[in-house]
Amino acid sequence: MPAICFVIAAKDLGLHADMAAVAALAVRRLHPQARIVLATDEPTARAIERRGHALREIASDLIVYATGNDDPRISSRHIKTVLRQLVKGDYLYLDSDAIAVQPLDRGWPEGGDLALARDWNPGIPTDELPHVAKLRAELGWHFPADRYFNGGVIFVRDTPAAHAFYEEWHRRWQQALSVGFWLDQPALNSALTTGIAKVAILPDRDNCAIHSSTMLRGRARIFHFWTCAHVGEIPLDTLLGHLIARFQRDGGLDGEAIRRAARDNFPWMVKPLLARGLYSRATMLTAARVMRRFFPGWLFRMFVQLRVFILRGLPGLIARCGRKMSPLRQRSVATRQ
């Protein structure tokens, strides 16, 4: 089984450390003997030790790397883009907001130096288009319009080509940083166009974005919650938000909630009926396929954004409606009595 690697840079710990702990515990639930590697910077390592955070006990190996930067966003990307040089053997990198719900000890591609899933948007994500356009203009980078990968789940072999690829990824990330962009994903996709390493494509189930139709293409092995969309808090109606709240309360992992999410292929803490149905999602997926085939690109992209807006708001709307209806049900019962 490959090592499972997480990267964290959060000198104040807080939500990011708790999220990483939950993600690591989810792996430990599936594989008690797994080698879990936590790579971090010096300020975060000192905070973990000083406060006795659970990450100290959950991780099998702690790698402390001096990045020379106090900004956690930059420090974490620095470590992520040199991770291949820090870890021995094959490994699976997971973002801290990626929760494994099915075994990770098999089913990884044999034919590539590294393996990633396509980003859930068709082509380059809308929110990254301005970054990509500027990097094309200022650095001359190339980005295929129809092939854009997500860097939240990466399976990496210990091969010379994989090491060379990471060196190039880090070099390009530093170039992007020099013109004001600290995100690592544009540099990742630009480096992939060089052909330095052989890339295998992971199925959607191995990086299942919860606000997309990828959930309907098979049972998820890893749910990816993309917490960059939430500033400072994780919605409690998601599996991740629920797991973090439980961990913060008593230091435990709600394994039963993960089991239900895996069983129903549904990472929200809402009514089981919706988990078993998902009819609205299936309808929207079918509509998306039809529109992609017969409608102009701009109209399809507009539909995709509308679909994402609806899917993100649906679980919360259902939960709120349920809470509002509860007093009415109680009054109705009292009247009948």
N, C-alpha and C positions, 0 to 999 in steps of 0.2 A: 504494500500500500504506500502511496506517496506521502510525504510529509504534508501537513496542512499549515499554510502560512497566513498570518495576519500582520498588518502594518498599522501602527498607531503612533501619532504624535499629538499629545494632549497634556501639556505640562500641568494643567489644572484638573486632569482626569475628567470627572463629570460624566456627561451623557456618552461621550465617545468611548471612554474606558468601559462603562457598563455595557454598551452595545457590543464591543469586542468580546467582553466576557461571555455574554449571552450567545454570540455566534460560536465561540470556542466550546462552550458547554454543549451546544447542539451537536457539534462534531463528536465530543466526548460521549454523549448519549448513544450515538451510533457505533462508535469505535472506542471503547474504554482504553485500549492500548495504543491509540494513535499518537504519532509524534506531532505535537502541535507547536509550531514555532511562532513566537511573537518577536517581530523586529520593531525597534523603537529608537528614539533619540535619547540623548543623555538626560535632559530635563524630565522627560516622561518616566524614564527608568528610575530616577531618584524619587519622583512622586509616588510611583507604585511601591517602592521599598519603604518610603517614609510612612505612608498611610496604610500599608499592609493590604493593598487592594487584592481582590481574589485572583486577578490575572497572574499574580506571582505564583500561585499554586496550580492554576489551570494549565498554564503553558509548560510544555516539556522542556523547551529551550528558549532562553531569552537572549536575543542578539541586540546589543547596544551599539549604535552607529552615530558617529559625530558628523552632523550635517553642516554645522557652522551657521545655522539660521534659527532665529527664535520664533519665526512664524510657523505655527503647526501645519498650516495648509501646504506651505513650501517644503517643510521638513518631511512630511509624510510622503509627498511625491518624490522627493529626492531618494528616500529609502526604497520606495516601490520600484523605481527605475534602475536600481542597482541590486535588487534582491537576488538575482541569479548568481551574482558574485559572492553573496553572503551565505548561501544555503547549499549544503552538499546533498547530492542525489536529486531524483525527480521530486517535484512538489506541485501542490495545487494551491494557488493563491486565491484567497477569498476577501472581498471587501467586508468590512465589519457589519454591513447591513445585509449580508447574504446569509440566509439560514438554511442549512442542510437538513432535509427531512427524509432522505433515502440514502442507503449506503454509498460510500465514496470509494470503496476498495476495488472496484472493477469498472469496466466499461469506458476506459479512457483510450483515445486514439493511439494506435501503434505507429502510424506512419509519419508523424510530424515532429518537429523540434518543439513546437508549442501549439496549443489549441485554444481557440476562443469562440464565443458565440457572436453572431451578428447582432448589432444593436437593433432594438426592437422596431425602430422607425425604418421606413423604406429609404435607404440611402443615408445621407448625413442628417443627424437630428437637427430640427429647426433651431434649437437654442444654441447649437454649435456652429451654425452657418456663418455668423459674423466673425467668429474666431478663425474658422477655416479660410474665409475670404482674405482676412488680413495676413495670415501666415503664408498663404499662396503669394500674395502681393509682396510682402517684405522679405520672405525667406526662400521663395521659389519652390515651396513644397508641392508635392502632387498628392491628390486625394481622389481615388475612384468614386464616381458619383453613386454607384450602385452597390458598393461593398464597404461597409463601415462597421468596425468591431467594437464591442463593449469590453472595457478593461476590468470589470468587476469580478470576473471569474477567469483565471488563466491557468491552464495545465502546462507545466514546463518540464521538459526533459533536461537531463544533465549532459548536454552535448556541446561540442565546440561551437556549432552554429547558434545554439540558444544563447551561449555566453556572448558571442559576437553581436547577436541581435540586441541584447540588453545594453551593451556598450553604445550601440548606435541610438537606441531609444533614449538613453540618458543624455547623450550628446545633443540630440534634437530637443529634448525637454529643456535643457539648459539654454539652447538657442531661443526657444519660445519664451522662456523666463526673461531673457534679456530684452525682449520687446513687450514685456508686460503680461504674459499669459502663464499662469502657474499650473493650469490643468494638464494632466498627463495624457489624456485620451487622444487629442489631436496629434501629439508627437508619436504616440503608439501607432496610429493608423498611417501616418506618414512613413515611419520606419518600416512598416509592413510592406510598403510598395517597393522596397529596395531588393527584395528577394534574398536577403542574407540568410534567412531561416525558412524552413519548410513549415507552412502553417496548415493545420487541420481545423476544420470547422466543427465546433461543438453543437449538438442538437439544442434546441430551445429549452428543453427540460433541464439542462445543466446550468442555465442562467435565465431563469424564468422571471421576467419583469412583471410585477404584479398588476401594473396598470396597462396591460396590453393583451392582445388576442393570442399571444404565445401560450397562455394557459390552456387554450383549447387544442393544442397540438400534441398532447401527450401528458402523462403524469409528471409533475415537476420533481426533480431531484434536489434542486436548490432554488429557493424563492429569493429574489433580489428586490429589495424594497426601495432602493433609490432615495435615500433620506436627504439627498441634496435638495429635494423639492420642499423639505420641511426645515425651517430655521428654528433651532433651539428646542424642538420637541418632536416626538413621534406620536402620531395618532393612536389612541388606545384601542380603536376598533380594528387595528391591524394585528396580525400575529406578533410581529416584532415589538410593537408598542406594548402589547400585553405581556410579553416575555420580559421586557425591560422593567416594567412596573413590578412584576413578581420578584425579579432579581433584586431590585432596589428595596423591596419590602423585607425579604427574608434570606436573600442570597441564594435562593434555589432556582431551579429550572422547571417550568411547567411542561413536563414531557407529554402529558396527556393532551394538552393543546396542540403540540407538534404532531402527535399521532393522528388527531382528528384532521388537522390541516393536510397531512399527507394522504389520509384516507379519502377525503372529499376533494382534494386538489384545490383547496380554497383557503387562502391565507388571511381571512378576516374573521373577526369575532362577532359574527352576526347570526341570524337565524339559520338553522340547518336546511330549511326548505330552499332558500336561495343557493346554498352550497350544492345541493343535489340537482338543481335545475340549470341555472346559468343560461336560460333560454335567450335572454336579452343579449348576452355576450355572443352566443352562437349566431344570432341574427345579425349583429353588427359585423362579425367576422365575414359572413357571407356577403353582406353589402359591400364591405371593403374590397373583397376579391372581385366583385362585379365592377365596381367603380375603377379599380386599378386597370382593368382590362379595356373598358369602353370610354372612360372619361379623361379629359386633359389632366396633366400632372398637377397643375395649380389647384384644380377642383378636388382631386384626390387628397392632396396635402391638407386642404381645408377640412375635409371630412375626417381625416385622421386626428387633427387637433380637436375637433368637436367630440370625437369618440373618446379621446383621452380625458377631456374635461368631464364627460358624463361618467366614465368608469371610475374616475378618482372621487367623484362626489356621491356616487350611488350608495356605497356602504354606510357613509356617515348620515345620508338622508334617511335611510331605512332605520338606523339606530335612533335618530332624533324623533322620527315619526312613532317608533315603538314607545319611546319614553313619554311622548305627548298623549298617546292613546291609553296608557296604563291607568291614569286617574279616571278616564271615561269608563273603562272596563270595570274598575272597582265600584264606581257609582251605579253602573248598570247591575252588577251583582247585588249590591246593597238594596236596590229598588226591588229586585225580584224576591229577595229574602223578606 
